[in-house]
Amino acid sequence: MGESKESGAYVDYLDDEDNKSEQSDLSASATEASSLVTISAGCCTFNPVSASGKKWHQFQMILLPFIPIAALIIQNCWFMSTVAKHQHEMQTLGKQVDGTVELGMLLTALQLERADVAYFVFSNGTKLRSETNITRSTLAETFRRTDEILERLHSWPTFKDSQPDELLSSKLRFQIQLEDLREVTELRKSTNDKDDTVKQKMDWYNVITYHIMEAIISNIKDVNVTSVWKLLVAYKDLIRSVEYFGIVMMEGLNFFGSGTLSQDRFINYVTHDTLAWKSLNQTKDFVSAIRDKVEEYNEKYEEFKNITEWRLLILENRAQQSDLTVADDYFYVMYRFTDELRDLQWYLLDVIKSYMKTETRGADTKVTVSIIVMVMVFIISPLIIVLVRHATYTIQIFASTLASKGAELKSEKRRCDRLIHQMLPKPVAIQLKKKKAVPAESYKEVSVYFSDIVGFTDLCSDSEPMQVISFLNSLYKLFDSRIENYDVYKVETIGDAYMVVSGLPHPNGHRHASELVNMALDLIEGAEEYRIPHRPDRSLQIRAGINSGPCVAGVVGTKMPRYCLFGDTVNVASRMESTGEAMKVHISQTTKEILENIGGYSFEFRGYQEVKGKGAMPTFWVSGAPPSNKKGIRIPVKSALEQ
């Protein structure tokens, strides 16, 4: 009864070993699954099991779509800042241009008044031709028009130059000076001081118009917008051109009226003539529409062609007989020419205003679109957060499930591989898994072991099938645990037959014979200690036979492939087992010779045995083995019970 308990304890120990192996596989699979997720998740690693890893992954996934959103917001803010700056420039420029309208009207009125006064003084109120007839009543109307414009002027400009302080320090002082000049003009009776009077009055008007012109020009600041600054520069040049042509007209009238110009008057004419044409040409270069209109005027008004002829005549400044008719024609043409230039000046001002309105509307539209985009981004951002968070949660659930299934798959694969390696040699199993053909191999020298159970047929007849299966299972587990300590390969078990080989699939020199003999002695020792579970009163006895020699090994079949051995060596080994005796190791002559070369073994001559196809062969019993070679590394039964 005690022996039955010991046998059952040994079987339980083997089962515990299998359970430990499975637990080790599961632990290794779980570690590999965690490592798999850590390696393959996202842009950075995280552990789907830990809460911190999930939060970190969620933060990364939410942050990722906000990188382009942040870039869009920054770009939109920069764009809005640029558009707002441009809009502010347009608004400021619009105010500046609007502020020059009143001053421009005053400048035009003073320029016209200067021309009328000059012609009135020159003609002494005499009617020369109907187009240019300027009488006292006409001059008074001119003065009244200038006064009305002056009264409507809301603000008086500040002049940077200190020279005109007495004349332009205030609007009132300017009005007083203007009235005094007009009284002198209307009360003049003598014509002897004509030149001095004209020069005095023209110089006064020139100073006034020059400073007002500069006030207009300085009030319009340059901007960095390409199309606008060209228009502004052209507008300023056109204002200068009109003013300079007005001075040129006065000097030319003086030339034709007196027959020649004094040196200082001639220098004044040449200077302003050059500046006038230069400013007009620059305006035409900047604005093609002005060039087209000037050319149109030249074709429309035939008398404008005389301007070049008169200009060359004045530049020669040769003394000639005064000709009031030519002077009157010159004044009329130049007066008409400057009027056309003033129309172009106001046309250009309208173009500038129209462009600024267009630019302002465009800037408003861009700002509105940018604001709409910003609002949409801020509205969509929470939705993106919710969707990304949901997607991240789904990904994490999928990753956890994938990790779990991957662990289970690896565990099952490891168990499957272990089972296959128990059925086939590992190199052969690897080749079969790769769907490669496994050719048969020939080995020059191996040792083959066969064993069976003595009286197994009688034992089966007295036992139930389940008892027989349980008995063989526990016995072979015992044998399998012991043969792991030797360089051998278990080929198969058929019923009570147990077949083992050494020297293949990995050749081991001449150690195959000693490995199998040591194993056989160890198995006999284990059989002595083993008790049949359902027949504890009956002892277990086995027969063992070993033969050495060449053989061929290969895989047979495809449905249930088996690793089989072929050759006379296998047949002789089987004959050694079948003709052997209980609890003894029966070996052939070839195995004995290999063991003698190794040394340490003792033998007993059995006699000659008939082997089919070989005749009578000498055989031997193994009666002893060296202690150093006899393994005996198994766990004793008593130790298993204590554990």
Salt bridges, closest charged atoms under 4 A:
GLU3 OE1 - ARG531 NE 2.26
ASP15 OD1 - LYS477 NZ 2.65
GLU22 OE2 - ARG415 NH2 3.97
ASP25 OD2 - ARG418 NH1 2.85
GLU32 OE1 - LYS410 NZ 4.00
GLU32 OE2 - ARG414 NH2 3.33
ASP98 OD1 - LYS353 NZ 3.82
GLU102 OE2 - HIS154 ND1 2.52
GLU113 OE1 - ARG182 NH2 2.96
GLU131 OE1 - ARG129 NE 3.04
GLU141 OE2 - ARG144 NH2 2.13
ASP147 OD1 - ARG182 NH1 2.80
GLU148 OE2 - ARG144 NH1 2.26
GLU179 OE2 - ARG182 NH1 3.25
ASP203 OD2 - LYS199 NZ 3.17
ASP203 OD1 - ARG265 NH1 3.59
ASP222 OD1 - LYS236 NZ 3.10
ASP237 OD1 - ARG240 NH1 3.39
GLU243 OE2 - ARG114 NH1 3.00
GLU251 OE2 - ARG265 NH2 2.40
ASP273 OD2 - ARG311 NE 2.66
ASP285 OD1 - ARG291 NH2 3.89
GLU302 OE1 - LYS305 NZ 3.23
GLU316 OE1 - ARG318 NE 3.90
ASP328 OD2 - ARG129 NE 3.31
ASP329 OD1 - ARG129 NH1 2.29
ASP339 OD1 - ARG342 NH1 2.91
GLU340 OE2 - ARG336 NE 3.86
GLU359 OE1 - HIS86 NE2 2.68
GLU412 OE2 - ARG415 NH1 3.57
ASP417 OD2 - LYS413 NZ 3.14
ASP417 OD1 - LYS433 NZ 3.06
GLU445 OE2 - HIS510 ND1 2.73
GLU445 OE2 - HIS512 NE2 2.85
ASP452 OD2 - ARG543 NH2 2.87
ASP480 OD1 - LYS490 NZ 3.11
ASP487 OD2 - ARG511 NH2 3.28
GLU492 OE1 - ARG562 NH2 3.08
GLU515 OE2 - ARG511 NH1 3.01
ASP522 OD1 - ARG482 NH1 2.34
GLU529 OE1 - ARG482 NH2 3.89
GLU529 OE1 - ARG634 NH2 2.12
ASP537 OD1 - ARG535 NE 3.58
ASP568 OD2 - LYS614 NZ 3.26
GLU581 OE1 - LYS584 NZ 3.33
GLU596 OE2 - LYS592 NZ 2.09
